[in-house]
Every structure is written in C-alpha cells, then in structure tokens.
Amino acid sequence: MRLHYHRDFEKRASKLLPAQQKRLACALRLFEKDHRHPTLYNHPLRGRWAGHRSISFGGDWRAHYIEKSDDGAFFVALGRHPELYGE
C-alpha cells in the first residue's frame, strides 16, 4: 500500500512527542504491510468524518485517512480522540 500525507498531517506529526512519533511510525509501517491488522483498530468513520477511516496508534491517538483507488491511502488528520471528534 502506498501512503500519502496531507501537509497538515505531516506538520502535526512533527510536533508529537518522540514516544508518539515512534508509535505513529510503527503503526504506519504495519499499515503499509497489512492495513487491516487488528492492532490498528482500522474502522470507517461516520458523521462529519464520513468517507474517512481511522487507525489507532496508542492510547487515544488516531490517524484519519481516505482510501485511494490506486491501492493507496491519503492521511489527512492526526490527534487525540477528543481533538478529532470534538468531545
């Protein structure tokens, strides 16, 4: 699977603490190999995020992406659960 990143996603990822950056990197490597791996908790989103999917990478951290038709994924958002869902 080919991964692409929105610049806002990359900017947010660069500001994560080193431990979170490491977890994100591990999750993205796993995603490339097996995007449905159970530890990613990959699932479709509803509501304002309809059409997107989400993976988890530790605690309440999430990365949202859009599936691309060319066997790729475009990662668009990154944050803690309350930040992304407005809770």
TANORQUI-V771804 format. One record per residue. RES is the residue in three letters. PHI is phi in radians with two decimals (* if undefined). PSI is psi as a letter, one per 40 degrees, with the letter a starting at -180 (none if undefined). OMEGA is omega in whole degrees, 0 to 359 (none if undefined). Layout:
BEGIN
RES_PHI_PSI_OMEGA + RES_PHI_PSI_OMEGA
END
This chain:
BEGIN
MET_*_h_179 + ARG_-1.68_h_182 + LEU_-1.89_h_177 + HIS_-2.26_i_185 + TYR_-2.30_h_172 + HIS_-1.22_i_182 + ARG_-1.09_d_177 + ASP_-1.15_d_177 + PHE_-1.10_d_180 + GLU_-1.09_d_180 + LYS_-1.10_d_179 + ARG_-1.12_d_180 + ALA_-1.09_d_181 + SER_-1.20_e_181 + LYS_-1.65_e_178 + LEU_-1.20_i_172 + LEU_-1.12_i_182 + PRO_-0.91_d_180 + ALA_-1.11_d_179 + GLN_-1.22_d_177 + GLN_-1.06_d_179 + LYS_-1.14_d_178 + ARG_-1.09_d_178 + LEU_-1.10_d_180 + ALA_-1.04_d_178 + CYS_-1.11_d_180 + ALA_-1.12_d_180 + LEU_-1.21_d_175 + ARG_-1.11_d_178 + LEU_-1.11_d_179 + PHE_-1.02_d_179 + GLU_-1.06_d_182 + LYS_-1.38_d_184 + ASP_-2.65_g_187 + HIS_-1.17_e_177 + ARG_-1.87_e_181 + HIS_-1.01_h_185 + PRO_-1.01_d_182 + THR_-1.23_e_178 + LEU_-1.45_e_183 + TYR_0.88_f_181 + ASN_-1.17_h_181 + HIS_-2.68_i_177 + PRO_-1.31_i_180 + LEU_-1.89_i_180 + ARG_-2.17_a_177 + GLY_1.16_b_183 + ARG_-1.15_e_178 + TRP_-1.73_e_179 + ALA_-0.96_h_182 + GLY_1.62_e_178 + HIS_-1.85_i_173 + ARG_-2.20_i_182 + SER_-2.34_i_170 + ILE_-2.16_i_178 + SER_-1.83_i_176 + PHE_-2.47_f_175 + GLY_2.03_h_179 + GLY_1.02_b_180 + ASP_-1.78_f_178 + TRP_-1.41_h_182 + ARG_-2.31_i_172 + ALA_-2.22_h_181 + HIS_-1.76_i_180 + TYR_-2.54_i_175 + ILE_-2.02_h_176 + GLU_-1.27_h_178 + LYS_-1.78_i_182 + SER_-1.23_e_182 + ASP_-1.63_f_181 + ASP_1.03_f_179 + GLY_-2.33_i_178 + ALA_-2.41_h_180 + PHE_-1.98_h_182 + PHE_-1.42_h_189 + VAL_-2.06_d_184 + ALA_-2.53_i_184 + LEU_-2.60_h_178 + GLY_2.97_a_175 + ARG_-1.36_i_183 + HIS_-0.87_d_181 + PRO_-1.12_d_179 + GLU_-1.17_d_184 + LEU_-1.40_d_186 + TYR_-1.89_e_175 + GLY_1.17_f_180 + GLU_-1.61_none_none
END
